[in-house]
Amino acid sequence: MCHSHDSRPPAPPRSGTVGSTASSTLTAADGAGFTVSTALPAEPARTGVVILPDVRGLHPYYVALAERFAEAGVAAVAVDWFGRTAGVAGTGVRGEDFDWQQHIPRTTPEGIDADVTAAVAHLRTQAGEDLPVVTVGFCFGGSHAWRLAGGDLDLAGCAGFYGRPSLVGDAADRAHLPTVMLIAGADTATPVEDQQALAERMRAAGADVDAVVYDGAPHSFFDRSFGDWSEACRDAWGHVLALTDRVARS
């Protein structure tokens, strides 16, 4: 488990007004329906993010994170992983009692790619057809965000927190998108050395990789309740927003 049920994201270092929020159901190209939570800034967005959650799927943490991105001036949509195996989340989010352990092994890269593609299209209908979009993922989602740096989806960049290099696989050797890796220095789930080796492998493939290690930080440190890591959270926000600003200018 990446966070407690009551976890919530830290505030971004820049704050504006949220224009709108909504929960809705999208349909991927293969016909699968899945739930998303969308948040748009009040002012026109220059970039967007597709938020890839941890193993819990569309937890309230990620609904709140989409709103934090909107506060920072970035259009955001958070996706649920489990439309194909658990059905659309009836309440809009997965509850504390959701048995994600039986569903995570049934996800596939192909299904995830189809959902991300639909989420990108949705975000552009909401915030502008020319909107550059990046992925921002956490743990399981962070792994797939890094994997997508070597894919062929219509993305401008990828950012991931505390992912697993094993889930990136051979896509690392095709990495070409600007990538941000936020690495917890005391991560017991994945050794720091493995994540740094992945960064070098992706650089060798041609990707511009910004890999930051937060010495002593635990897995899932990006949490407002982790007061000792508030500066690390602020710095991590800075790296992610730098990526969104960069692709907005390109």
C-alpha positions as CSV (number, residue, x, y, z in Angstrom):
1,M,0.0,0.0,0.0
2,C,1.5,3.3,-1.1
3,H,-0.5,5.6,1.2
4,S,-2.9,5.4,4.1
5,H,-6.6,5.8,3.2
6,D,-6.6,9.3,4.6
7,S,-3.5,10.5,2.7
8,R,-3.7,13.6,0.6
9,P,-1.1,15.4,-1.6
10,P,0.9,18.4,-0.6
11,A,0.0,21.8,-1.9
12,P,1.9,23.1,-5.0
13,P,4.3,25.9,-4.7
14,R,2.1,28.2,-6.9
15,S,-1.6,28.5,-6.3
16,G,-4.4,29.8,-8.5
17,T,-8.1,29.1,-8.8
18,V,-9.7,25.9,-9.8
19,G,-12.2,26.5,-12.5
20,S,-14.1,23.2,-12.6
21,T,-14.0,19.6,-11.4
22,A,-15.9,16.6,-12.6
23,S,-16.0,12.8,-12.3
24,S,-16.9,11.0,-15.6
25,T,-16.6,7.7,-17.5
26,L,-14.5,7.5,-20.6
27,T,-14.4,4.7,-23.2
28,A,-11.1,3.5,-24.5
29,A,-10.6,2.4,-28.1
30,D,-11.1,-1.3,-27.2
31,G,-14.5,-0.5,-25.7
32,A,-13.5,-0.6,-22.0
33,G,-15.1,2.0,-19.8
34,F,-13.2,3.6,-16.9
35,T,-13.6,6.3,-14.4
36,V,-11.7,9.6,-14.4
37,S,-11.6,12.7,-12.2
38,T,-10.9,15.9,-14.1
39,A,-9.8,19.3,-12.7
40,L,-9.3,22.5,-14.8
41,P,-7.8,25.8,-13.8
42,A,-9.9,28.9,-14.0
43,E,-7.4,30.5,-16.5
44,P,-6.6,28.7,-19.8
45,A,-4.1,25.9,-19.3
46,R,-0.9,25.8,-21.3
47,T,-0.3,22.1,-20.5
48,G,-2.0,19.1,-19.0
49,V,-1.2,16.0,-17.0
50,V,-2.7,12.5,-16.9
51,I,-2.3,11.2,-13.4
52,L,-1.4,7.5,-13.1
53,P,-2.3,6.3,-9.6
54,D,-0.7,3.7,-7.4
55,V,-2.2,0.2,-7.0
56,R,-5.3,1.5,-5.4
57,G,-6.6,3.1,-8.6
58,L,-8.7,6.3,-8.4
59,H,-8.3,6.9,-4.7
60,P,-9.3,10.3,-3.1
61,Y,-5.6,11.2,-3.0
62,Y,-5.6,11.4,-6.8
63,V,-8.8,13.3,-7.1
64,A,-7.3,15.8,-4.7
65,L,-4.0,15.8,-6.7
66,A,-5.9,16.7,-9.9
67,E,-7.3,19.7,-8.1
68,R,-3.8,20.7,-6.8
69,F,-2.5,20.6,-10.4
70,A,-5.4,22.8,-11.5
71,E,-4.5,25.2,-8.7
72,A,-1.0,25.3,-10.2
73,G,-2.5,26.2,-13.6
74,V,-2.3,22.8,-15.2
75,A,-5.3,20.8,-16.5
76,A,-5.4,17.4,-15.0
77,V,-7.2,14.1,-15.3
78,A,-6.7,11.1,-12.9
79,V,-7.5,7.7,-14.2
80,D,-8.8,4.5,-12.6
81,W,-6.9,1.3,-13.7
82,F,-9.7,-1.2,-13.2
83,G,-12.6,-0.6,-15.6
84,R,-11.8,-3.8,-17.5
85,T,-11.7,-6.1,-14.4
86,A,-13.7,-4.4,-11.7
87,G,-16.1,-2.3,-13.7
88,V,-16.6,1.4,-13.5
89,A,-16.2,2.8,-10.0
90,G,-19.8,3.6,-9.1
91,T,-18.9,6.3,-6.6
92,G,-16.2,7.9,-8.8
93,V,-13.4,6.6,-6.5
94,R,-12.2,3.3,-5.1
95,G,-13.0,2.9,-1.5
96,E,-10.8,1.7,1.4
97,D,-12.3,-1.8,1.1
98,F,-11.5,-2.2,-2.7
99,D,-9.5,-5.4,-3.2
100,W,-6.9,-4.1,-5.6
101,Q,-4.6,-7.1,-5.1
102,Q,-6.8,-9.3,-7.3
103,H,-7.0,-6.7,-10.0
104,I,-3.5,-5.3,-10.4
105,P,-2.1,-8.6,-11.9
106,R,-4.9,-8.4,-14.5
107,T,-3.8,-5.0,-15.9
108,T,-1.9,-5.0,-19.1
109,P,0.4,-2.4,-20.8
110,E,-2.0,-2.5,-23.8
111,G,-5.0,-1.7,-21.6
112,I,-3.1,1.1,-19.7
113,D,-2.0,2.6,-23.0
114,A,-5.6,2.6,-24.3
115,D,-6.8,4.3,-21.2
116,V,-4.0,6.9,-21.3
117,T,-4.8,7.6,-24.9
118,A,-8.5,8.2,-24.1
119,A,-7.5,10.4,-21.1
120,V,-5.3,12.6,-23.3
121,A,-8.1,13.0,-25.8
122,H,-10.5,13.8,-23.0
123,L,-8.2,16.4,-21.6
124,R,-7.8,18.1,-24.9
125,T,-11.6,18.3,-25.4
126,Q,-11.7,20.1,-22.1
127,A,-8.7,22.3,-22.2
128,G,-7.7,22.8,-25.9
129,E,-6.9,20.5,-28.8
130,D,-3.3,21.5,-29.0
131,L,-2.6,21.0,-25.3
132,P,0.8,19.3,-24.6
133,V,0.2,16.5,-22.1
134,V,2.6,14.7,-19.7
135,T,2.0,11.7,-17.5
136,V,2.6,11.9,-13.7
137,G,2.6,8.6,-12.0
138,F,3.1,7.1,-8.5
139,C,4.6,3.6,-7.7
140,F,2.7,1.3,-10.1
141,G,1.7,4.4,-12.0
142,G,5.2,5.9,-11.8
143,S,6.5,2.7,-13.4
144,H,4.1,3.0,-16.3
145,A,4.8,6.7,-16.6
146,W,8.5,5.9,-17.2
147,R,7.5,3.1,-19.5
148,L,5.5,5.5,-21.7
149,A,8.7,7.6,-22.2
150,G,9.6,4.8,-24.6
151,G,6.2,4.5,-26.2
152,D,4.5,6.0,-29.1
153,L,1.5,7.7,-27.5
154,D,0.9,11.4,-28.1
155,L,2.7,12.6,-25.0
156,A,5.2,15.4,-24.4
157,G,6.9,14.0,-21.3
158,C,6.7,11.7,-18.4
159,A,7.2,12.0,-14.6
160,G,7.1,9.2,-12.0
161,F,7.5,8.9,-8.3
162,Y,9.1,5.7,-6.8
163,G,8.5,3.4,-9.6
164,R,9.7,-0.1,-10.3
165,P,12.3,-0.5,-13.2
166,S,11.1,-4.1,-13.8
167,L,7.8,-2.7,-15.1
168,V,9.5,-0.4,-17.5
169,G,11.3,-3.3,-19.2
170,D,12.6,-3.0,-22.7
171,A,10.8,0.3,-23.2
172,A,13.8,1.9,-21.4
173,D,15.8,1.2,-24.5
174,R,13.4,3.2,-26.6
175,A,13.0,6.1,-24.2
176,H,12.9,9.4,-26.0
177,L,10.6,11.8,-24.1
178,P,11.8,14.2,-21.3
179,T,11.5,12.2,-18.1
180,V,11.5,13.1,-14.4
181,M,12.3,10.4,-11.8
182,L,11.5,11.3,-8.2
183,I,13.3,8.7,-6.1
184,A,12.8,8.0,-2.3
185,G,16.2,7.5,-0.8
186,A,15.0,5.1,1.8
187,D,12.6,3.2,-0.5
188,T,12.3,-0.4,0.7
189,A,10.2,-1.4,-2.3
190,T,12.8,-0.6,-5.0
191,P,16.5,-0.1,-4.4
192,V,17.7,3.4,-5.3
193,E,20.5,1.9,-7.4
194,D,18.0,0.1,-9.6
195,Q,16.2,3.4,-10.3
196,Q,19.5,5.2,-11.0
197,A,20.5,2.4,-13.4
198,L,17.2,2.8,-15.2
199,A,17.8,6.5,-15.6
200,E,21.2,5.8,-17.2
201,R,19.7,3.2,-19.5
202,M,17.0,5.7,-20.6
203,R,19.6,8.4,-21.1
204,A,21.6,6.0,-23.3
205,A,18.5,5.6,-25.4
206,G,18.3,9.3,-26.0
207,A,15.9,10.5,-23.3
208,D,16.6,13.7,-21.2
209,V,16.2,12.3,-17.7
210,D,16.0,14.4,-14.6
211,A,16.6,11.9,-11.7
212,V,16.4,13.3,-8.2
213,V,17.1,11.2,-5.1
214,Y,15.7,12.4,-1.7
215,D,18.1,11.0,0.8
216,G,16.3,9.2,3.6
217,A,12.9,9.8,2.2
218,P,10.4,6.9,2.6
219,H,8.4,5.4,-0.2
220,S,5.3,7.6,-0.7
221,F,6.9,10.6,0.9
222,F,4.8,12.9,-1.3
223,D,2.1,13.3,1.3
224,R,1.0,16.3,3.2
225,S,1.0,14.4,6.5
226,F,4.8,13.6,6.1
227,G,5.8,16.9,7.7
228,D,9.4,16.0,7.9
229,W,9.5,15.8,4.1
230,S,7.7,19.0,3.3
231,E,10.8,20.6,1.7
232,A,11.3,17.4,-0.4
233,C,7.6,17.6,-1.5
234,R,8.0,21.2,-2.5
235,D,11.2,20.4,-4.4
236,A,9.4,17.4,-6.2
237,W,6.6,19.7,-7.2
238,G,9.2,22.0,-8.6
239,H,10.7,19.3,-10.8
240,V,7.3,18.2,-12.1
241,L,6.0,21.7,-12.8
242,A,9.3,22.5,-14.5
243,L,8.5,19.6,-16.9
244,T,5.0,21.0,-17.6
245,D,6.4,24.5,-18.2
246,R,9.1,23.1,-20.5
247,V,6.7,21.2,-22.7
248,A,4.4,24.2,-22.8
249,R,7.2,26.3,-24.3
250,S,8.3,23.7,-26.8
